[in-house]
């Protein structure tokens, strides 16, 4: 736990066990970027490592899924479980920034991600991948991951790949920008004190 001594730890552990997948996620929002990942989907491990490193969260993901069919259920359910963990770890959202945004380049690729921890799930995903597969990873599953995340984190998320010709670079800029936007959104805002960042008084 890396939260300041006078502040509560923002951690969560979520386990999802279905006929299709068995997933466990441990999350510390005030981490150092440490990741322990074993999803069975190597490219997703690579992307989740970006999320931990650039989001400065500690993240452990263990997953067993029906990969003999394909990776769809595993990737989607990891998004769901991670969303549940973020929602639990951020708690009542008192004193956080709430909004986050980031632009991240990688060589020719550039992506923008904007997030609002609004309490309302919504996804705008505009990533024109230049090929259907990155190694053995079906690029359609990137959207499924983020849809699962926003539905259960109850966040509004806009993901735009602004340019790119290399699909790996496109995906990596998306996940890095997502990490940086999340890091901004969950940051404690000293000027806000313990207030809820909403005129409604709740999120």
C-alpha positions as a printed Julia matrix, in Angstrom:
203×3 Matrix{Float64}:
   0.0     0.0     0.0
   1.46    3.33   -1.05
  -1.26    5.77    0.04
  -0.11    8.5     2.46
  -0.37    7.42    6.08
  -3.22    9.85    6.84
  -5.32    8.73    3.87
  -7.18    5.45    3.35
  -5.67    2.91    0.98
  -7.42    2.76   -2.38
  -7.22   -0.92   -3.11
  -9.57   -3.64   -4.29
  -9.64   -7.35   -4.96
 -12.33   -8.73   -7.29
 -12.87  -12.34   -8.3
 -15.1   -13.36  -11.21
 -15.89  -17.03  -11.63
 -18.16  -18.15  -14.47
 -18.53  -21.18  -16.69
 -16.32  -19.39  -19.24
 -13.63  -17.68  -17.16
 -12.03  -17.52  -13.74
 -10.44  -14.15  -13.08
  -8.87  -12.46  -10.06
  -7.77   -8.81  -10.04
  -5.87   -6.99   -7.31
  -5.54   -3.23   -7.71
  -3.82   -0.42   -5.81
  -4.53    3.03   -7.26
  -1.63    4.54   -5.33
   0.96    2.08   -6.53
   4.34    2.28   -8.21
   3.46    0.74  -11.59
   4.09   -2.89  -10.61
   2.28   -5.57  -12.62
   1.92   -9.34  -12.26
  -0.02  -10.61  -15.23
  -1.05  -14.07  -16.39
  -4.13  -13.76  -18.6
  -3.3   -16.43  -21.15
  -3.46  -13.72  -23.82
   0.11  -12.45  -24.3
  -0.75   -9.23  -26.13
  -3.28   -8.31  -23.45
  -0.6    -8.9   -20.81
   1.57   -6.42  -22.72
  -1.22   -3.84  -22.79
  -2.08   -4.29  -19.1
   1.59   -3.82  -18.29
   1.33   -0.43  -20.03
  -1.73    0.37  -17.94
   0.08   -0.36  -14.69
   3.35    1.33  -15.63
   1.93    4.53  -17.07
  -1.08    4.7   -14.77
   1.14    4.24  -11.7
  -1.14    1.55  -10.31
  -0.14   -1.81   -8.91
  -2.03   -4.49  -10.78
  -2.26   -8.26  -10.47
  -4.41  -10.14  -12.98
  -4.77  -13.91  -13.03
  -7.11  -15.44  -15.58
  -8.16  -18.83  -16.87
 -10.53  -18.79  -19.8
 -11.94  -20.86  -22.62
  -9.05  -20.0   -24.91
  -9.61  -23.25  -26.82
 -12.58  -21.39  -28.36
 -11.0   -17.94  -28.67
  -9.92  -15.04  -26.45
 -13.22  -13.16  -26.52
 -14.65  -14.21  -23.16
 -11.3   -13.86  -21.41
 -10.56  -10.35  -22.68
 -14.1    -9.1   -22.1
 -14.3   -10.56  -18.6
 -10.94   -9.09  -17.64
 -12.3    -5.7   -18.7
 -15.39   -6.31  -16.55
 -13.39   -7.42  -13.52
 -10.9    -4.58  -13.82
 -13.78   -2.11  -14.08
 -15.3    -3.53  -10.9
 -11.94   -3.24   -9.15
 -11.51    0.41  -10.19
 -14.99    1.26   -9.04
 -14.38   -0.36   -5.67
 -10.91    1.14   -5.2
 -11.93    4.71   -6.03
 -14.71    4.5    -3.45
 -17.04    7.47   -2.97
 -14.88    9.66   -5.26
 -14.48   12.37   -2.64
 -11.56   14.64   -3.36
 -10.55   13.18   -6.73
 -10.04   15.05   -9.99
 -12.8    12.98  -11.7
 -11.76   13.94  -15.24
  -8.65   12.81  -17.08
  -7.24   13.12  -20.56
  -4.05   12.21  -22.4
  -2.45   12.25  -25.81
   0.22    9.6   -26.36
   2.39    9.13  -29.47
   4.42    6.12  -30.51
   6.38    6.72  -33.7
   3.75    7.39  -36.39
   0.75    6.61  -34.15
  -1.09    9.08  -31.92
  -4.07    8.4   -29.65
  -6.24   10.51  -27.36
  -8.23    9.19  -24.4
 -10.61   11.24  -22.26
 -12.35    9.82  -19.19
 -15.01   11.01  -16.76
 -15.61    8.95  -13.61
 -19.2    10.07  -13.95
 -21.13    7.13  -12.54
 -22.61    6.69  -16.01
 -21.19    4.05  -18.36
 -20.51    5.18  -21.9
 -17.95    4.33  -24.56
 -16.98    6.1   -27.78
 -14.29    3.96  -29.41
 -12.84    5.16  -32.69
  -9.76    3.15  -33.55
  -9.39    2.3   -37.26
  -6.96   -0.57  -36.86
  -4.94   -1.13  -40.01
  -5.1    -4.89  -39.73
  -7.38   -7.44  -38.11
  -4.78   -9.29  -36.03
  -1.79   -8.25  -33.95
   0.03  -11.55  -33.76
  -2.7   -13.86  -32.44
  -4.73  -11.0   -30.92
  -8.0   -10.09  -32.65
  -8.14   -6.27  -32.62
 -11.95   -6.38  -32.2
 -11.29   -7.51  -28.63
  -9.79   -4.14  -27.69
 -13.25   -2.58  -27.89
 -14.72   -5.48  -25.9
 -12.18   -4.88  -23.15
 -13.02   -1.19  -22.87
 -16.77   -1.82  -23.08
 -16.53   -4.26  -20.18
 -14.44   -1.75  -18.24
 -16.76    1.24  -18.64
 -19.9    -0.78  -17.93
 -18.58   -1.84  -14.55
 -16.35    1.1   -13.6
 -19.36    3.29  -14.46
 -17.2     5.7   -16.42
 -17.58    7.68  -19.63
 -14.67    6.98  -21.95
 -13.74    8.47  -25.32
 -10.97    6.67  -27.19
  -9.66    8.1   -30.47
  -6.71    6.9   -32.49
  -5.89   10.05  -34.44
  -3.35    8.47  -36.76
  -1.25    5.39  -37.2
  -0.27    2.76  -39.75
   1.12    0.09  -37.43
  -1.67   -1.71  -35.55
   0.59   -2.59  -32.61
   1.49    1.08  -32.24
  -2.17    2.06  -32.48
  -3.14   -0.3   -29.69
  -0.19    0.63  -27.49
  -0.89    4.36  -27.75
  -4.52    3.7   -26.82
  -3.62    1.75  -23.68
  -0.89    4.2   -22.65
  -3.23    7.16  -23.1
  -5.92    5.28  -21.16
  -3.43    4.76  -18.34
  -2.42    8.41  -18.21
  -6.03    9.6   -18.35
  -7.01    7.26  -15.51
  -4.04    8.41  -13.48
  -5.21   12.02  -13.83
  -8.84   11.21  -13.05
  -8.18    9.29   -9.83
  -5.57   11.77   -8.55
  -6.43   13.41   -5.27
  -7.2    17.11   -5.73
  -5.97   19.04   -2.69
  -8.07   22.1    -3.59
 -11.24   19.99   -3.67
 -10.64   18.67   -0.15
 -13.1    15.94    0.69
 -15.81   17.24   -1.61
 -17.56   15.3    -4.37
 -16.54   16.74   -7.77
 -20.13   17.24   -8.94
 -22.84   19.87   -8.5
 -25.2    16.96   -7.81
 -23.27   16.09   -4.66
 -22.89   12.47   -5.76
 -21.29   10.44   -8.52
